Amino acid sequence: MTKQELIEAIYTSFKGVALKDGVGLFEADCIDEYMDKNSTVYINWKQKDERENWENLLPIFLSKRYHERVHSSNWFFMDAKGKKFHLPCYLLQDLDEELNGNNPLITTLENYLNDLVLLDSLQQQTLINFFDYKLEVLLKEDNTFDFDKYFNAKTVFIKSIYKNL
């Protein structure tokens, strides 16, 4: 699979995924900061969360500019709906060579497998294709450190799929 085919697969498999009542990008940062859910700051940032179209977040994820309340650690404070909604953004960010994104999915996948049960079979296959693509690139680059991280993440993810069947 080429990079462009993978990008198209990400857009296709996550088309129509909405956040709904899940924990969004900005709310996750407020949770990380231990803010009171009733505080004005928390409420204001939560209201800024995109809820319908994850593609609207791509300018934030694909920018080199610092954005207040947006960090790779936000992933850890999202619920399953939030992770599913933001996953395509993290994948596309990871594929952007200029950003060298810190994809939290790779380093913490084992801890958040239960959150990924919301992925349908097409989204699961897209994630496997993502791992395969990254492994091929890292192998060509002779980047054994990152190769091992992505290989382990893929192995853990595939085992979880078969476990849940």
C-alpha positions as CSV (number, residue, x, y, z in Angstrom):
1,M,0.0,0.0,0.0
2,T,1.3,3.4,-0.9
3,K,1.3,6.4,1.4
4,Q,-1.5,8.0,-0.7
5,E,-3.6,4.8,-0.7
6,L,-3.2,4.6,3.1
7,I,-4.2,8.3,3.5
8,E,-7.3,7.6,1.4
9,A,-8.1,4.5,3.4
10,I,-7.9,6.6,6.7
11,Y,-10.4,9.1,5.2
12,T,-12.7,6.4,3.9
13,S,-12.7,4.2,7.0
14,F,-13.3,7.1,9.5
15,K,-15.8,9.0,7.3
16,G,-18.8,10.0,9.4
17,V,-17.3,9.2,12.8
18,A,-18.5,11.8,15.2
19,L,-17.4,12.6,18.8
20,K,-21.0,13.0,20.0
21,D,-20.8,13.0,23.9
22,G,-17.2,11.8,24.0
23,V,-14.2,13.6,25.5
24,G,-12.7,15.8,22.9
25,L,-9.2,17.3,22.4
26,F,-9.7,20.4,24.5
27,E,-11.7,18.8,27.2
28,A,-9.0,16.1,27.5
29,D,-6.4,18.7,28.3
30,C,-8.6,20.3,30.9
31,I,-9.0,16.8,32.6
32,D,-5.2,16.5,32.4
33,E,-4.9,19.8,34.2
34,Y,-7.3,18.6,36.9
35,M,-9.7,21.4,36.2
36,D,-13.1,21.4,37.9
37,K,-15.7,20.3,35.3
38,N,-17.9,23.2,36.5
39,S,-15.2,25.9,36.1
40,T,-15.7,28.5,33.4
41,V,-12.3,27.7,31.8
42,Y,-13.2,23.9,31.5
43,I,-16.7,24.7,30.1
44,N,-15.4,27.2,27.6
45,W,-12.7,24.8,26.3
46,K,-15.0,21.9,26.1
47,Q,-17.4,24.0,24.0
48,K,-14.6,24.5,21.5
49,D,-14.2,20.8,20.9
50,E,-15.1,19.7,17.4
51,R,-17.9,17.0,17.7
52,E,-19.1,16.3,14.2
53,N,-16.2,16.2,11.7
54,W,-12.6,15.1,12.7
55,E,-11.3,16.5,9.5
56,N,-11.9,20.0,10.9
57,L,-9.1,19.3,13.4
58,L,-6.5,18.5,10.8
59,P,-5.2,22.1,10.6
60,I,-4.3,21.7,14.3
61,F,-2.8,18.3,14.0
62,L,-0.9,19.0,10.8
63,S,0.6,22.3,11.9
64,K,4.0,23.0,13.3
65,R,2.7,25.8,15.3
66,Y,2.1,25.4,19.0
67,H,-1.6,25.3,19.9
68,E,-2.8,25.9,23.5
69,R,-4.4,22.8,25.0
70,V,-3.2,20.5,22.2
71,H,-0.6,17.9,23.2
72,S,0.0,14.3,22.4
73,S,-0.9,13.6,26.0
74,N,-4.5,14.6,25.4
75,W,-5.0,11.0,24.0
76,F,-4.6,9.6,27.5
77,F,-7.5,11.6,28.9
78,M,-10.0,10.9,26.1
79,D,-12.7,8.2,26.5
80,A,-13.2,5.5,23.8
81,K,-15.4,7.8,21.7
82,G,-12.7,10.5,21.8
83,K,-10.0,8.1,20.9
84,K,-11.9,6.8,17.9
85,F,-12.8,10.3,16.7
86,H,-9.3,11.6,17.0
87,L,-7.4,8.5,15.8
88,P,-7.4,9.4,12.1
89,C,-5.9,12.8,13.0
90,Y,-3.1,11.1,15.0
91,L,-2.5,8.6,12.1
92,L,-2.3,11.4,9.5
93,Q,0.0,13.4,11.8
94,D,2.3,10.4,12.1
95,L,2.5,10.0,8.4
96,D,3.6,13.6,7.9
97,E,7.4,13.4,7.7
98,E,7.9,17.0,8.5
99,L,6.1,16.8,11.8
100,N,7.7,13.7,13.3
101,G,4.6,13.5,15.5
102,N,4.7,11.7,18.8
103,N,1.9,9.2,18.2
104,P,0.7,8.3,21.7
105,L,-1.1,5.3,20.2
106,I,2.2,3.6,19.5
107,T,3.8,3.9,22.9
108,T,0.6,3.2,25.0
109,L,-1.5,1.0,22.8
110,E,-1.4,-1.9,25.3
111,N,-3.0,0.2,28.0
112,Y,-5.8,1.4,25.8
113,L,-7.0,-1.6,23.9
114,N,-10.4,-1.5,25.5
115,D,-10.9,1.9,24.0
116,L,-10.3,0.6,20.5
117,V,-13.1,-2.0,20.7
118,L,-15.3,0.7,19.1
119,L,-13.4,0.4,15.9
120,D,-15.3,-1.5,13.2
121,S,-13.6,-4.1,10.9
122,L,-12.7,-1.5,8.2
123,Q,-11.1,0.8,10.8
124,Q,-9.2,-2.1,12.3
125,Q,-7.9,-3.1,8.9
126,T,-6.9,0.5,8.3
127,L,-4.9,0.6,11.5
128,I,-3.2,-2.7,10.6
129,N,-2.4,-1.2,7.1
130,F,-1.0,1.9,8.9
131,F,1.3,-0.3,11.0
132,D,2.4,-2.3,7.9
133,Y,3.2,0.9,6.1
134,K,5.2,2.4,9.0
135,L,7.1,-0.8,9.5
136,E,8.1,-0.9,5.8
137,V,9.3,2.7,6.0
138,L,11.2,2.2,9.3
139,L,12.8,-0.9,7.9
140,K,14.1,1.0,4.8
141,E,15.4,3.7,7.1
142,D,17.1,1.1,9.3
143,N,15.4,2.6,12.3
144,T,15.3,-0.4,14.6
145,F,14.2,1.6,17.7
146,D,11.0,2.9,16.2
147,F,10.5,-0.3,14.2
148,D,10.4,-2.3,17.4
149,K,7.8,0.1,18.9
150,Y,5.5,-0.1,15.9
151,F,6.0,-3.9,15.6
152,N,5.0,-4.4,19.2
153,A,2.0,-2.1,18.9
154,K,0.8,-4.0,15.8
155,T,1.3,-7.3,17.5
156,V,-0.7,-6.2,20.6
157,F,-3.4,-4.8,18.5
158,I,-3.9,-7.9,16.3
159,K,-3.9,-10.1,19.4
160,S,-6.6,-7.9,20.9
161,I,-8.8,-8.3,17.7
162,Y,-8.6,-12.1,17.8
163,K,-9.3,-12.1,21.5
164,N,-12.5,-10.0,21.0
165,L,-13.9,-12.2,18.2
